């Protein structure tokens, strides 16, 4: 089992920045690819960044490319999502997720956090 706890969400004005953190515990953090997903009301869940176990491979969807940055520190059992130039359409609940495969993490995960709300006011 891997336990994931997100923090750092909140209310921010359009154009602003937020940094989400996800602390992992349980099994060896470095054995898992990590990712961030978001889900807005009435919309499908969307992956907004994923990073391989050693951080060598990173993927973003076009919707956030150039604005969001995912990073990890295996010594700290933590993954971050730096979000810049935020837009109203970025408003959603953001979830941290872990998977044994960075490829399948585009759509699904083995473990999920409880989520943190991000609200961007226009």
C-alpha positions as CSV (number, residue, x, y, z in Angstrom):
1,X,0.0,0.0,0.0
2,X,1.0,3.6,-0.7
3,X,-0.6,6.4,1.1
4,X,-0.6,9.8,-0.6
5,X,-1.5,13.1,1.0
6,X,-1.8,16.3,-1.0
7,X,-1.5,19.8,0.2
8,X,-1.1,23.3,-1.2
9,X,-4.4,23.9,-2.9
10,X,-6.4,27.1,-2.4
11,X,-7.9,30.1,-4.1
12,X,-5.7,32.2,-6.5
13,X,-6.4,34.9,-9.0
14,X,-6.0,34.2,-12.7
15,X,-2.4,34.6,-13.7
16,X,-1.2,33.5,-10.3
17,X,0.7,30.4,-9.2
18,X,0.3,27.6,-6.8
19,X,2.5,24.7,-5.8
20,X,0.9,21.4,-4.8
21,X,2.8,18.9,-2.8
22,X,2.1,15.2,-2.3
23,X,3.8,13.3,0.5
24,X,3.9,9.5,0.1
25,X,4.3,6.8,2.7
26,X,4.2,3.1,2.8
27,X,6.0,1.2,0.1
28,X,9.2,2.4,-1.5
29,X,8.4,5.7,-3.2
30,X,11.1,5.3,-5.8
31,X,9.4,2.2,-7.1
32,X,6.5,4.2,-8.5
33,X,5.9,6.6,-11.2
34,X,3.9,9.6,-9.9
35,X,1.3,11.8,-11.5
36,X,-1.2,14.5,-10.9
37,X,-4.8,14.4,-12.1
38,X,-7.6,16.9,-11.9
39,X,-11.3,16.7,-12.1
40,X,-13.7,19.6,-12.5
41,X,-17.5,19.3,-11.8
42,X,-19.2,17.6,-14.8
43,X,-15.9,16.9,-16.5
44,X,-13.8,13.8,-16.9
45,X,-10.7,13.2,-14.9
46,X,-7.6,14.5,-16.7
47,X,-3.9,13.8,-16.1
48,X,-2.0,17.0,-15.9
49,X,1.5,15.6,-15.4
50,X,3.4,12.4,-14.8
51,X,7.0,11.6,-14.0
52,X,8.8,8.3,-14.1
53,X,10.4,6.6,-11.1
54,X,13.7,8.3,-11.4
55,X,12.4,11.5,-12.9
56,X,13.9,10.9,-16.3
57,X,10.7,10.9,-18.3
58,X,8.0,13.6,-17.9
59,X,4.8,14.0,-19.7
60,X,2.2,16.8,-19.9
61,X,-1.0,17.2,-21.9
62,X,-1.2,20.2,-24.2
63,X,-3.6,21.9,-21.9
64,X,-1.0,22.6,-19.3
65,X,2.3,22.3,-21.2
66,X,4.6,25.3,-20.5
67,X,2.6,26.3,-17.4
68,X,2.8,23.3,-15.1
69,X,5.9,21.5,-13.9
70,X,6.0,18.2,-12.1
71,X,9.0,17.2,-10.0
72,X,9.9,14.7,-7.4
73,X,12.5,14.0,-4.7
74,X,12.8,10.3,-3.9
75,X,14.8,11.0,-0.7
76,X,11.9,13.1,0.6
77,X,9.1,10.8,-0.7
78,X,7.5,13.8,-2.3
79,X,6.2,14.9,-5.6
80,X,5.2,18.5,-6.5
81,X,3.2,20.2,-9.1
82,X,4.2,23.8,-9.8
83,X,1.3,25.6,-11.5
84,X,2.0,29.0,-13.2
85,X,-0.2,31.3,-15.3
86,X,-3.3,29.8,-13.8
87,X,-6.6,30.1,-15.7
88,X,-10.2,29.9,-14.5
89,X,-10.4,26.6,-16.4
90,X,-7.7,25.1,-14.2
91,X,-10.2,25.1,-11.3
92,X,-10.7,21.5,-10.2
93,X,-9.9,19.0,-7.5
94,X,-6.3,17.9,-8.0
95,X,-5.2,14.4,-7.1
96,X,-1.8,12.8,-6.6
97,X,-1.5,9.3,-7.9
98,X,1.1,6.5,-8.1
99,X,1.5,3.7,-10.5
100,X,4.1,1.1,-11.4
101,X,4.0,2.4,-15.0
102,X,4.5,6.0,-16.2
103,X,2.8,5.0,-19.4
104,X,-0.5,3.7,-17.9
105,X,-0.4,6.6,-15.5
106,X,-1.8,8.7,-18.3
107,X,-5.3,7.3,-17.6
108,X,-5.2,5.3,-14.4
109,X,-3.3,4.7,-11.2
110,X,-2.8,2.1,-8.5
111,X,-3.0,4.6,-5.6
112,X,-4.7,7.9,-5.1
113,X,-4.6,10.7,-2.7
114,X,-7.7,12.4,-1.3
115,X,-7.5,15.4,-3.5
116,X,-7.0,19.1,-2.9
117,X,-9.2,21.9,-4.3
118,X,-7.7,24.5,-6.6
119,X,-9.9,27.5,-7.4
120,X,-8.8,30.1,-9.9
121,X,-10.8,33.3,-9.9
122,X,-11.1,35.3,-13.1
